[in-house]
Amino acid sequence: MTLLIIGGSGFLGGELVRRAVAAGHAVTATYGTHPGSLAGADRLPLDIRRPEQLASAMDRLRPTTVINTASRAADWATTAEGAIRVAVAARRLDARLVHVSSDAVFSGGRVHYDESALPDPVTPYGAAKAAAETAIRVLVPEAVVVRTSLIIGDGGSPHERLVRELAAGRRDGALFTDDVRCPVHVADLARALLELAFSEHSGVRHVAGPDALSRYELGLLIARRDGLDPATVPAGRRADSGVPGALDVRLDSRRTRSALRTQVRGARAFLTATPGSDPELLEPPREL
């Protein structure tokens, strides 16, 4: 059995590789230009925008399970078309598919979104993610489409780097006080994705933290954890900035969280815990 992690050199992909290898899975991880640290996994350069390259790789590996974490902002060829090609290839090989999507598929008009909510994106990235979701659900109805939110780690995520750069004055801008999300720790998300991959679950699942925080509130928590002066973190409002994007998007993940043995912590918990802490899995999974 081979687990194929597409986008294995990324922030989430790298965490998935590390955990899957530690769990004893035979892992092949794909990368674009830089393989990153993929100890214990076979490495495979792959551009999912190139159909012939994807088909060749899938036929050679014949994976039993595929987790697709790859996306490239508003690049339609990667985020939408590439993800759909991965789904077609997985269906052809009868491979289990887990596709990682985003809360960017929502406009924020409803604020609270459960798994039954239909996409209504307001950005090109959200539109690409929504297109991929729709096609995958039609082509591979037994697949799992996992929507998540801001992914945070122990210092290495893009949002954490942004906070440090803003606080140090190395970057212009501000963290929005009116842009609300439900952050999730990369370790919790990776565990949940692996649990879903090796389960009977299907359809849309939300895996996000229980805490709804503005990007500014999240930035203050990160600053305090990292020993920075919170007063150096600049605040602003997306509504005043002209920067496009949804405002208040809160993924309701209660249904999925209640069915998983993986503990998904809120940002207030994991940003005040000891860095690198790794909660144990809880009770056995319940049926969705």
N, C-alpha and C positions, 0 to 999 in steps of 0.2 A: 504494500500500500504506500502510495506516495502523496504527500501533501504539497501542493503547489501554492506558494504565496506570491502573488503578483504585486509588485511594488515593495519587495522585501527589503530594499535599502532605505526606505522612508522611515519616518518617525514611528508610526504605528506598525508598519511592516517589520521593522527591525525588532520590535518588542514581540511580535507574533513569532518570528523566527526563533528568538531566544527561548521563549516558553515552549514552543512546539518541540524543539530539539531536546530541551530538558525533560519533556514528557516522554521521550523515546520515539517520536515520530520520524520517519524518513522524510526529510524536507528538501525541496528545491525552491530556491528564492530567486526571483527575477530582479533585475536592476536595469536602469537606463544607461547612464554613463559611468557611475561610480558604484561599485558593489557594496561599499561600506563594510561594517563588521558583521559578517554572516557566519561566524564560527559554528561548525558542526553541520552546516547545510551545503548542499551543492549549489553553485552559483550559475546563473544563466542570464546572459544579456538578452533583453527582449523589448521590442518596441511594439506595443499592441496597436499602434496605428498602421502597422504593416501586416496585412492579412496573411501573406504567404509565410512570413516569419512566425506568426502566431500559430498557424496551422502546422507548420513543420515541428515547432517545439512541442505542441500538444500531442501530435502523433508519435513523437519520439519518447516522450515521458509517460504518456497515458496515465495521468494522475487519477487517483480515486477521489480526491477532494481538492477543490480550488477555492482559495480565499482571495478575492480581488480588492486590494486597497488602493489601487493606482488611480490617480486623477491629476489633472494639471490645470488648476484654476478654471478659466473660461475656455480652455482649449477643447473645442467640441470633438475633435478627432480622437482625443484621448479619453476625455471624461464621459462622453456619450457613445460615440461610434466604437471606440476601443472596448468599452465595457460590454457593449452588445455583442461584439465579436467573441469576447471571452465566453459569454453565456451560450452562444451558438456552438462554440467548440466544446464546452462542457456537456451540453446536451447530446452532441454527437457521440461523445465517449461515455455517456451515462455517468458522468462524474458529479459528485455532490458539489453544489455551488453556494458560497456565501459572498454576497456583494455588499460592500460598505458604501452607504449613501450618507446624506447630510441633512441637517435641519435647514439648509439653504433652499430646500425645495418648497419652503413655506414663506408667505409674505409677511406674517406677523399680524395680519388682520384679525385672526381669531385668538391670538395669544397662546392658548392652550391647545395642543395637538396630540391626539392619540393615534394609534396605528391605523385607524380607519379613515383618517383625514386625507383628502385628496390634495396633491401638490398644487400650489398656486405661486410659482416662483416670480421674483422681481429682479433677478440678476442673471446674466449669462451663465454663470457657474451653476446657479440653482436650476436654470432651465436645462442645462446639460445633464445634471444629476437626475432631474425628474424624467427626462427622456430615457435615460438608461434604466431607471426603475420600471417605467411603464413597459418597455420592451422585454425586460427580464421576467417580469411577472407574467407576461403573455407566453413568452417562449419557453420558460422553465418554471412552471408554477410550483414545483416542489423546492425551488431554491429559497434561500433566506436573504431578504433584503434588510440590512441593518442600518437604520438612520441613527446618527449620533450627533453630538454637539462639539463644542470647543474641547479639543484633546490637550490635556495638560500632563506634564510629567514631573520629574524631580529636578528640573532646570533646563531640559533640552528641547522643549517644544517651541515652535515659532512665537506663540503668544508670550511665553516667559522671556524669550530673548528680546521681544519688543518692549516689554516692561522695563528691562534693565537698560536698554538703549535710550528709552525716553527719560528714565530717571537720571541717567548720566549725561543727558544733553547731547548724545551722539546722533540723535534722530529727531526731526521735527514731527509734530503731531500731538495727538491727545487720545486718551482712552474715553470712550463714550459712556456717559451716565444713563443714556436712554436706550442702549443696545443691550438687551437682556438675553442670556442663554443659560443652558444647564450643563456646565462643564463636567467632563468625565476624566478620570485618571487613565493614562494609557495602559497601565498594567491591568486595571479592572476591565477595560474594554477588550484588551487582547484575550484575557481569560474567558470573557463572555463569548467572544467570537469563536474561540476554539470549542467551548462547550456547545454552542449552537451548531458548529460544523460537524460534530460527532454525535448528533442527536437526530430525532425524527421531526423536529420543528420545521416549519415552512412559512412562507409569506413574509409580510412586513413586520419587523420588530424594532422597537425603540430601546436603545441602550445609551442612556444619558444619566447624569447625576441627579439626585433629588433636590439640589439647591439651585434656585433661579437667582443669578447674579448679573449685574451689569458688568460690562468689560472693565469699567473703572473700579467697581468693588472687587472684582477678581484681581485686578492689578495691585490694589492695596494689600490683599492677602499675600500675593506673591512677593511684594516688596518687603513686608514684615518677615516672611519666612526667610528671605535672602539677606536680612539685616540691612535693608535700605531704608532711607528716610521716606515714609509715605508722602510727606509734603512735597517731595521732588517728582511725584507722579502727576503729570498734567491731565486735567479733566476737560471734557468738551461734550457737545451734543451732536449726534449724527444728524438730527433734524436741522441743525444750523450749519452743517458742514458742506452740504451738497454732495457728500459721498453716498452713492446709491447703496441700497441694502435694506433688508428687513430690520425692524426695530425689536419688538418683544416677541421672541419665539421660544416657547417652553414645551419641550417634548415630554409628554406624559408617558413615562416608562414603567408605570406601576405594574401593568399586566405582565410584561416580559420579566421584570425584576422578580416578581413573585414566583415565577416558574423556573428560575435559574438558581443553582446552588452558588454561583459566583456572587460575591458581595460587590455591589456597585456603590461606592461611597460618594457623598457630596463633597463639593470643593472645600467647604469649611472644615470638614473632617480631614481630608488628605493634605491640605495645605498647612494644617497646624500639627500634623503628625510628624514623627521622626522621619527625615528624608530616607527614601528607600524602603520604608516599611511595607510589608506585603501581607495583607490579611489572608487568613486561611479560608478555604472554601467552607461554606456552611452546610445546611442539611441537604439531603438528596434532592434532585430536581423533581418538580411537580409538572404535570401535563398542562400545556397551554389550552 
